[in-house]
Amino acid sequence: MEKGMEKRNIEIAKQMFLDGENIDKIIKYTGLPRENIERLR
């Protein structure tokens, strides 16, 4: 179940990037580590 939640948060982070959101805001809303989010770019 945790794996599914992390996958969903990654999808949310990708969409937030496409919408032009700030990385700090993405971290706040997804709970993902900065390193994981930066790899999505």
KESETI-117588 format. One record per residue: residue number from 0; residue in three letters; chain; x, z, y of N, C-alpha, C, O in turn. Coordinates in Angstrom, 2 decimals, always signed. Each point is the difference from the previous one (the first is absolute). Example, Ala and Ser with C-alpha at 12.3 -4.5 7.8 and 13.67 -1.06 7.14 Angstrom:
REM residues 2
- pos;code;unit;n.x;n.z;n.y;ca.x;ca.z;ca.y;c.x;c.z;c.y;o.x;o.z;o.y
- 0;Ala;A;+13.19;+7.80;-5.69;-0.89;+0.00;+1.19;+0.90;+0.00;+1.20;+1.04;+0.66;-0.02
- 1;Ser;A;-1.39;-1.38;+1.07;+0.82;+0.06;+1.19;-0.77;+0.73;+1.09;+0.51;+0.17;+1.11
REM end
This chain:
REM residues 41
- pos;code;unit;n.x;n.z;n.y;ca.x;ca.z;ca.y;c.x;c.z;c.y;o.x;o.z;o.y
- 0;Met;A;+0.83;+0.00;-1.19;-0.83;+0.00;+1.19;+0.88;+0.00;+1.26;-0.31;-0.70;+0.96
- 1;Glu;A;+1.39;+1.49;-0.97;+0.90;+0.02;+1.16;+0.60;-1.37;+0.25;+0.14;-0.42;+1.15
- 2;Lys;A;+0.20;-0.28;-2.22;+0.59;-1.34;+0.14;-0.98;-0.94;+0.70;+0.39;-0.81;+0.84
- 3;Gly;A;-1.66;+0.93;-1.18;-1.03;-0.82;+0.62;-0.17;+0.32;+1.48;-0.21;-0.89;+0.82
- 4;Met;A;+0.31;+2.17;-0.48;-0.11;+0.40;+1.40;+1.18;-0.52;+0.80;-0.17;-0.45;+1.14
- 5;Glu;A;+1.37;+0.51;-1.72;+1.18;-0.50;+0.70;-0.11;-1.51;+0.21;+0.34;-0.51;+1.07
- 6;Lys;A;-0.81;-0.20;-2.09;-0.17;-1.44;+0.12;-0.99;-0.33;+1.12;+0.22;-0.93;+0.78
- 7;Arg;A;-1.30;+1.69;-0.71;-1.00;-0.22;+1.05;+0.59;+0.26;+1.39;-0.26;-0.74;+0.94
- 8;Asn;A;+1.06;+1.81;-0.83;+0.63;+0.31;+1.28;+0.98;-1.09;+0.41;+0.14;-0.29;+1.19
- 9;Ile;A;+0.54;-0.32;-2.15;+0.90;-1.11;+0.31;-0.80;-1.18;+0.54;+0.42;-0.65;+0.96
- 10;Glu;A;-1.56;+0.38;-1.57;-0.85;-1.09;+0.49;-0.50;+0.29;+1.41;-0.07;-0.90;+0.84
- 11;Ile;A;-0.28;+2.13;-0.58;-0.45;+0.41;+1.34;+1.14;-0.19;+1.00;-0.21;-0.51;+1.09
- 12;Ala;A;+1.42;+0.93;-1.48;+1.16;-0.13;+0.89;+0.27;-1.47;+0.31;+0.29;-0.34;+1.15
- 13;Lys;A;-0.38;-0.53;-2.14;+0.20;-1.44;+0.23;-1.00;-0.53;+1.01;+0.35;-0.76;+0.90
- 14;Gln;A;-1.61;+1.16;-1.06;-1.04;-0.47;+0.92;+0.24;+0.54;+1.41;-0.22;-0.71;+0.98
- 15;Met;A;+0.65;+1.95;-0.88;+0.27;+0.59;+1.31;+1.14;-0.75;+0.69;-0.04;-0.21;+1.21
- 16;Phe;A;+1.08;-0.20;-1.98;+1.08;-0.80;+0.58;-0.55;-1.32;+0.53;+0.36;-0.43;+1.10
- 17;Leu;A;-1.21;-0.20;-1.88;-0.59;-1.27;+0.44;-0.81;+0.17;+1.27;-0.09;-0.92;+0.81
- 18;Asp;A;-0.50;+2.08;-0.65;-0.79;+0.29;+1.20;+0.85;+0.47;+1.17;-0.51;+0.26;+1.09
- 19;Gly;A;+1.84;-0.16;-1.32;+0.90;+0.35;+1.09;+0.15;+1.48;+0.27;+0.41;+0.39;+1.09
- 20;Glu;A;-0.75;+0.44;-2.06;+0.09;+1.45;+0.20;+1.46;+0.48;-0.02;+0.86;-0.60;-0.65
- 21;Asn;A;-0.62;+1.69;+1.36;+1.30;+0.65;+0.08;+0.33;+0.67;-1.34;-0.89;+0.54;-0.66
- 22;Ile;A;+2.17;-0.56;+0.26;+0.41;+0.57;-1.29;-0.32;+1.50;-0.08;-0.35;+0.49;-1.08
- 23;Asp;A;+0.47;+0.23;+2.18;-0.32;+1.43;-0.02;-1.48;+0.24;-0.29;-0.35;+0.96;-0.69
- 24;Lys;A;-0.49;-1.81;+1.19;-1.43;+0.11;-0.27;-0.30;-0.31;-1.46;-0.85;+0.64;-0.62
- 25;Ile;A;+1.56;-1.62;+0.07;-0.18;-0.36;-1.41;+0.40;+1.18;-0.89;-0.68;+0.31;-0.97
- 26;Ile;A;+1.80;+0.33;+1.30;+0.45;+1.17;-0.76;-1.06;+1.10;+0.06;-0.32;+0.61;-1.02
- 27;Lys;A;-0.22;-0.38;+2.19;-1.00;+1.05;+0.18;-1.24;-0.24;-0.86;-0.50;+0.92;-0.64
- 28;Tyr;A;+0.02;-2.15;+0.61;-1.25;-0.28;-0.70;+0.16;-0.26;-1.49;-0.94;+0.23;-0.76
- 29;Thr;A;+2.12;-0.69;+0.31;+0.17;-0.28;-1.42;+0.74;+1.09;-0.75;-0.17;+0.16;-1.21
- 30;Gly;A;+1.00;+0.62;+1.94;+0.79;+1.02;-0.66;+1.20;-0.54;-0.74;+0.69;+0.74;-0.70
- 31;Leu;A;-0.44;-2.04;+0.85;+1.15;-0.61;-0.67;+1.28;+0.31;+0.76;-0.02;+0.15;+1.22
- 32;Pro;A;+1.14;-0.05;-1.94;+1.29;+0.23;+0.68;+0.39;-1.21;+0.85;-0.34;-1.14;-0.32
- 33;Arg;A;+1.06;+1.40;+1.39;+0.44;-1.06;+0.92;+0.74;-1.12;-0.75;-0.20;-1.17;+0.29
- 34;Glu;A;+1.04;+1.55;-1.26;+0.80;-0.99;-0.73;-0.90;-1.00;-0.75;+0.26;-1.20;-0.01
- 35;Asn;A;-1.32;+1.72;-0.60;-0.92;-0.88;-0.72;-0.70;-0.96;+0.96;-0.19;-1.17;-0.32
- 36;Ile;A;-0.20;+1.66;+1.46;-0.72;-0.83;+0.97;+0.92;-1.06;+0.58;-0.41;-1.14;+0.19
- 37;Glu;A;+1.65;+1.52;+0.11;+0.93;-0.98;+0.57;+0.29;-1.13;-0.98;+0.28;-1.12;+0.43
- 38;Arg;A;-0.35;+1.39;-1.72;+0.23;-1.06;-1.00;-1.15;-1.01;-0.02;+0.17;-1.11;-0.50
- 39;Leu;A;-1.32;+1.48;+1.03;-1.15;-0.90;-0.01;+0.11;-1.11;+1.05;-0.68;-1.02;-0.09
- 40;Arg;A;+1.52;+1.24;+1.06;+0.14;-0.99;+1.08;+0.48;-1.26;-0.55;+0.19;-0.97;+0.74
REM end
